[in-house]
Structures are given as structure tokens and as C-alpha cells.
Amino acid sequence: MIKSTTIVGLSGSLRKASSNTKLLKYTEKKIKLIDKGIRFSFGNIDLPLYNDDLERERGMPATVIKLGDILSQASGIIISTPEYNKSISGALKNCFDWMSRLKPNPFTSKTIAIVSATDGRSGGERCQYMLRMCLTPFDCNILQTPEVLIGHSSKAFNEAGDLTDEKSNELLDKLLEKFLAQASI
Ligand SMILES: Cc1cc2nc3c(=O)[nH]c(=O)nc-3n(C[C@H](O)[C@H](O)[C@H](O)COP(=O)(O)O)c2cc1C
């Protein structure tokens, strides 16, 4: 039986020119170079703001169900988070709250790699901790190292969308090697 392998990328930033989305697209390129049979898809976290009334009165929004299906079928998940006021974005936290309402929670038991891109110097060190904390109740297999932190993100990618810094590329390669070995491929 041929097992289909899909890695799902979640960008914590909703904006079109997001450097976190760029980082995930670059990660997709790298994964395809390692194994072109692996599929990569993006989950859309542009969901309504969680409100218990919405769920009770109208049922689960279609966008929530769709994201839940995509995540459930993923062999592994890569989350790229921006840093908003030393934390993750509201959109990302909102996505976690919605997903936690699905039975079973689509994140549970998944292998998760975390990366971050910020236009500040730190590259998102603080929001990566916050992200790990937010995922604690979901009982995921979160890779702890290496930490891929892309600072000054507006200048970190060339016109082809490639990450130019050699050290960051090295760390990303190491993270992906570990991730693909642990994801259910
Ligand atoms: C509301 C808000 C808060 C921010 N707070 C931080 C912060 O705490 N640390 C940081 O490094 N950058 C911060 N930034 C700058 C972001 O790193 C920058 O906008 C980055 O490009 C966001 O990621 P994106 O390119 O994927 O949208 C903040 C930006 C916004 C809009």
C-alpha cells in the first residue's frame, strides 16, 4: 500500500507578504529536495474569533472543520510564528482554541516543528516559548531543538524567496532532518 505523506504548514501571520509564510514556502522547497514524494499543504488559520455561542448556535464553522481535517491527515505539522508583543499572534492562539473543540483534537500526538521569523533582532525567541506552552495541553511531539529563529526577517529572503543566511540554513536543515525522521512518514 502506498502511504501518502502530507506535511502541513501553519503560518501564524495572516498578512500577504508575511515572512513566516515565506519561511514555510522555503521549508516546503527544502522538503521537496529531500523527498519530492512528500506533499506540503498550508492550513488556513484565518478563522472567526472563537465564541462559544457561535459553536452552540450555528455549529462548527466550515473553515474550522476544513482546517481540522487537513491537520488530522497530516504526517507532521510545521508552525511558523511571528512575535507580537513577545507572544504568538492572536490568530494562532485562536486557531488552537478552535482545534481544541474538535474531537479528537487534530494536533494530539502529531510531530510538530516550530520555526519563527520576526523583523526584530531576536527572531522570535520569546514567542517560540509561548508557542510551546500553548501546545502543552495538546500532547504533541514537539521538537525542542534546533531552534530556527529568523531575525530581521524583511531582509532575510532573496528575490527567489530563499533564506540567505548560511547558519540559519544549517539549523533549518537539521530541524527538518529530525522532523522527517519523527513524523509518521
Ligand atoms: C502588533 C505587533 C507586535 C509586534 N511585536 C513584536 C515583538 O514583540 N517582537 C518582535 O521581534 N517583533 C514584533 N513585531 C514585528 C514583527 O516581528 C514583524 O511585523 C514581522 O514581520 C511579523 O511577521 P510576518 O512578517 O510573518 O507578518 C510586532 C508587530 C506587530 C504588528
Ligand as a Chemical Component Dictionary entry (heavy atoms), coordinates in Angstrom:
data_LIG
# 
_chem_comp.id                   LIG 
_chem_comp.type                 NON-POLYMER 
_chem_comp.pdbx_formal_charge   0 
_chem_comp.three_letter_code    LIG 
# 
loop_
_chem_comp_atom.comp_id 
_chem_comp_atom.atom_id 
_chem_comp_atom.alt_atom_id 
_chem_comp_atom.type_symbol 
_chem_comp_atom.charge 
_chem_comp_atom.model_Cartn_x 
_chem_comp_atom.model_Cartn_y 
_chem_comp_atom.model_Cartn_z 
_chem_comp_atom.pdbx_ordinal 
LIG C1  C1  C 0 1.246  44.026 16.893 1  
LIG C2  C2  C 0 2.680  43.747 16.611 2  
LIG C3  C3  C 0 3.529  43.445 17.655 3  
LIG C4  C4  C 0 4.877  43.131 17.404 4  
LIG N1  N1  N 0 5.691  42.765 18.435 5  
LIG C5  C5  C 0 6.939  42.291 18.180 6  
LIG C6  C6  C 0 7.739  41.732 19.224 7  
LIG O1  O1  O 0 7.360  41.652 20.357 8  
LIG N2  N2  N 0 8.966  41.266 18.882 9  
LIG C7  C7  C 0 9.449  41.300 17.598 10 
LIG O2  O2  O 0 10.563 40.833 17.353 11 
LIG N3  N3  N 0 8.705  41.847 16.593 12 
LIG C8  C8  C 0 7.470  42.326 16.852 13 
LIG N4  N4  N 0 6.691  42.838 15.832 14 
LIG C9  C9  C 0 7.247  42.934 14.476 15 
LIG C10 C10 C 0 7.073  41.622 13.732 16 
LIG O3  O3  O 0 8.188  40.784 14.015 17 
LIG C11 C11 C 0 7.016  41.847 12.224 18 
LIG O4  O4  O 0 5.863  42.603 11.927 19 
LIG C12 C12 C 0 7.019  40.541 11.447 20 
LIG O5  O5  O 0 7.249  40.853 10.112 21 
LIG C13 C13 C 0 5.727  39.781 11.626 22 
LIG O6  O6  O 0 5.753  38.574 10.933 23 
LIG P1  P1  P 0 5.213  38.420 9.430  24 
LIG O7  O7  O 0 6.226  39.034 8.514  25 
LIG O8  O8  O 0 5.144  36.922 9.221  26 
LIG O9  O9  O 0 3.891  39.084 9.328  27 
LIG C14 C14 C 0 5.364  43.167 16.078 28 
LIG C15 C15 C 0 4.485  43.503 15.023 29 
LIG C16 C16 C 0 3.166  43.766 15.283 30 
LIG C17 C17 C 0 2.227  44.067 14.134 31 
# 
loop_
_chem_comp_bond.comp_id 
_chem_comp_bond.atom_id_1 
_chem_comp_bond.atom_id_2 
_chem_comp_bond.value_order 
_chem_comp_bond.pdbx_ordinal 
LIG C1  C2  SING 1  
LIG C2  C3  SING 2  
LIG C2  C16 DOUB 3  
LIG C3  C4  DOUB 4  
LIG C4  N1  SING 5  
LIG C4  C14 SING 6  
LIG N1  C5  DOUB 7  
LIG C5  C6  SING 8  
LIG C5  C8  SING 9  
LIG C6  O1  DOUB 10 
LIG C6  N2  SING 11 
LIG N2  C7  SING 12 
LIG C7  O2  DOUB 13 
LIG C7  N3  SING 14 
LIG N3  C8  DOUB 15 
LIG C8  N4  SING 16 
LIG N4  C9  SING 17 
LIG N4  C14 SING 18 
LIG C9  C10 SING 19 
LIG C10 O3  SING 20 
LIG C10 C11 SING 21 
LIG C11 O4  SING 22 
LIG C11 C12 SING 23 
LIG C12 O5  SING 24 
LIG C12 C13 SING 25 
LIG C13 O6  SING 26 
LIG O6  P1  SING 27 
LIG P1  O7  DOUB 28 
LIG P1  O8  SING 29 
LIG P1  O9  SING 30 
LIG C14 C15 DOUB 31 
LIG C15 C16 SING 32 
LIG C16 C17 SING 33 
# 
